[in-house]
């Protein structure tokens, strides 16, 4: 006996076949002894199992249908047809934008604050209170040019450091 016939017999016993398919199966079983024996064995097994009283348990509800069942139960108790203030689900890109835009705005404000020196210690510019004495200026050097060529000395003055240096050569 092939597997397809066994599956058709099981479907017949479970009541899953149409009337035409059931009649065709019974006609096929008239010429198939092995198929008739399987049908008789499965019918006897079903009769034996149906005589045993077994408590039926409801199947667990899938999570998506769980809340729908609760809403239907509430609707039955209150007599309403459903929830009138139901919000549709938010698209994923809107959820990203809901936190990305404020974060980008805060980053822009922080960058402008650092660039302008509003945030203390963040840049080499003036601090937020306007006190320029705490800042270190870039060194500025002024070289003194001697009027004589090969005079034998070079001098420069650093205004920011408050120092003058003269280098005298021994030539």
C-alpha positions, 0 to 999 in steps of 0.5 A, a space after each residue: 500500500 502506498 503512503 498517499 492512500 494511507 493519508 487519504 484513509 486518515 483524512 476520510 476518518 477525520 472527516 476532511 474529504 469532500 463527499 465525492 473524494 470519500 466515495 472515490 476512496 471507498 470505491 478504491 478500497 473495494 479492490 485493495 485488501 490492505 487498504 480495507 484492513 487499514 481502514 478497519 484497524 483505524 476505525 477500531 482504534 477511533 472507537 476505542 479512543 472515543 470510549 475513553 472520556 478525556 477532558 478537553 483542554 483549550 489550546 494556548 492562544 497566540 500572543 497576537 490573538 490574546 489581546 484581541 480576545 481581551 478586547 472582544 471580552 470587554 466589548 461583550 461585557 460593555 455591549 460596545 462593538 469595539 474600541 473606538 480610540 484604537 491607535 494604529 501601530 507606529 512605523 519603524 522609521 517614525 520611531 527612529 526619528 522620534 529620538 534621532 531628531 532630538 539627539 541631532 539637535 542636542 549635538 548641534 547645540 553642543 557643537 555650536 557651544 564648543 565652537 563659540 566657547 560657551 562651554 568652559 574648557 572646551 575650546 581655547 577661546 574665551 570662557 563663558 563668563 568673559 574672563 580673558 585673563 585665564 586664557 593663554 595667548 599664542 606666542 608672538 615673536 618680533 625679530 629685531 633687524 639690525 641695520 648693519 649686515 653681519 653685525 654678529 647678533 640676532 635679537 627677538 622679543 616675545 610679548 606674550 612671554 614678556 621676554 627678550 633674547 639676544 644671541 651674540 655670535 663669536 665670529 
